Amino acid sequence: MKLKILLPFQIFAQIDDVMHIVVETKEGSYGLLPQRLDCVAALSAGILTYESASQGVVYLAVDEGIMVKTGNEVRVSVRNAIGGMSLGQLRAAVAQQFVNLDEGEKQVRAVLTKLESGFVRRFAEFHRG
């Protein structure tokens, strides 16, 4: 499989010889093999694991995002990603940087969610009428 990890302003990683991928969602961990059907998953902050023929097993800490598998390509779009550390250090980085958001950021996210849902509702009403 081909794995591409995208950040808001750059490509974090692009690997062409991936044998399997494990991602974390709110429903649990999911494994992806090349034969798996196409799918989309909302990712939660956690550890993304992949194994490639050239690099072996690689662990990355990723923030919330989305994963899309189409055919032989897997694209992961997240706000932030960290690599190059031991698994224990990555777990600590997830807990410190991604999961424990300060109160101000939580409030901003809540307001944005309300704005987005209001926009979608009004757009649906406009489209119907």
ZIFEN-V370064 format. One record per backbone hydrogen bond with DSSP energy under -1.0 kcal/mol. CO is the residue of the C=O (numbers start at 1). NH is the residue of the N-H. E is the energy in kcal/mol with one decimal. If there is no record, write none. Layout:
BEGIN
co = {CO	CO}
nh = {NH	NH}
e = {E	E}
END
This chain:
BEGIN
co = {1	2	3	4	5	5	6	10	13	15	17	20	21	22	23	24	25	28	30	32	33	39	41	43	46	48	49	50	51	51	52	56	58	60	61	62	64	65	66	67	68	69	70	72	73	74	75	76	77	80	82	86	87	88	89	90	91	92	93	94	94	95	99	102	103	104	105	106	107	108	109	110	111	112	113	114	115	116	117	118	119	120	121	122	123	124	125}
nh = {18	74	15	76	12	13	78	7	5	3	53	51	32	49	30	44	28	25	23	21	36	69	67	65	62	60	22	58	19	20	56	52	50	48	82	46	79	43	77	41	75	39	73	2	70	4	68	6	66	63	61	90	91	92	93	94	95	96	97	98	99	100	101	106	107	108	109	110	111	112	113	114	115	116	117	118	119	120	121	122	123	124	125	126	127	128	129}
e = {-2.3	-3.2	-2.8	-2.9	-2.3	-1.4	-2.5	-2.9	-2.8	-3.0	-1.6	-2.1	-3.3	-2.5	-2.7	-2.1	-1.0	-2.4	-2.5	-1.9	-1.7	-3.1	-2.7	-1.5	-2.9	-2.6	-3.2	-3.1	-3.6	-1.0	-2.0	-2.1	-2.2	-3.2	-2.7	-2.2	-1.3	-2.3	-3.0	-2.4	-2.9	-1.3	-2.2	-2.7	-2.6	-2.4	-2.8	-3.7	-2.4	-2.4	-2.7	-2.3	-2.2	-1.9	-2.1	-2.5	-2.2	-2.4	-3.1	-1.4	-2.3	-1.1	-1.8	-1.8	-2.1	-2.2	-2.5	-2.1	-2.3	-2.5	-2.3	-2.0	-2.4	-2.7	-2.5	-2.3	-2.3	-2.5	-2.4	-2.5	-2.6	-2.3	-2.3	-2.5	-2.4	-1.9	-2.1}
END
